[in-house]
Amino acid sequence: MVTIKDIARLANVSHTTVSRALNDSPLIKPNTKKKILDIAAQLNYTPNFNAKSLVTQKSYTIGLFFTSISNGTSSSFFADAVTGVNAVINEDYNLFVRGIDDYEDFSTIHSKRFDGIILMSQSDADNSFIYHVLNQKIPLVVMNREINDQSIINILSNDHEGSCHAVNYLIENGHSNIAIIEGITGFQSTLERREGYLQALMENDIPIRKEYMVKGNYDLQSGYEAMENLLALDNPPTAVFCSNDDMAVGALHAAFAKGLKVPEDISITGFDDIASAQYTNPPLTTVKKPVEKICKLGAEKLFEVIENNQHKGDKIFVETELVIRKSVSVSLVK
């Protein structure tokens, strides 16, 4: 196996110079660096990251944690989060992805194992994990849920405003019998999106009807079942705001199963703007939550902390956007 010492002998320099050149140090002259890199390439040199970790006291591992991967994290949400973080991490780092609910305790989460952690937080139950990470002095960025701690870098979207915008769009199209299919109880996104729905109704003097507020689970099946329950009401809604796109797709299928046309018989909106939302039949009107953008920004902020060895709290809001497609029409109900 080729080592740094082998390259140093052939280049007639010290092994320290080789190490610095391989790590792109500005202390090494360009000609020397090129010579060393050329020799390393000719010898098919592969860095020994275990040895490198011992020298630098780094693990070269970034943790991406979710409240839960199996409960309430849709495949599209998960994929966008991983894609965003992975776009920033270079080939020197490993990305470790896990759900907090996989752990009985957090004893294996420490600074020798993680250089930094990104948390896609969905529930207040994550607070114990957050403060464990802070106590371990691991650089941390929390996304998706507002944290009342000014020392933490916190990146999130305004879900309340986004859902209010979507429901107002339904109202502008003449709808007043508007239902909501909610997400998982206890998730911050569920609360924010429900409050946005309620705000839009109250601001337009539309009565709040409890039977129009049904529970979902952020998955296709719960959207389907919730829509079935809404359609079975004596006075079913003319429009439904779904708290995510997966449930909206389930709701679409339930409407079709009852022989209804969307949007002629019932209008449906979603939240997230997953990749398949534009390909549903009809294409789904939804609120775009830029999960990939949020996660990319989170990873960039994390590496700023790691590389500068300085931690300063910050709260950053990334705006949502209503994407209007074909699943909403003007209500004919007076």
Disulfide bonds with the S-S distance in Angstrom:
none
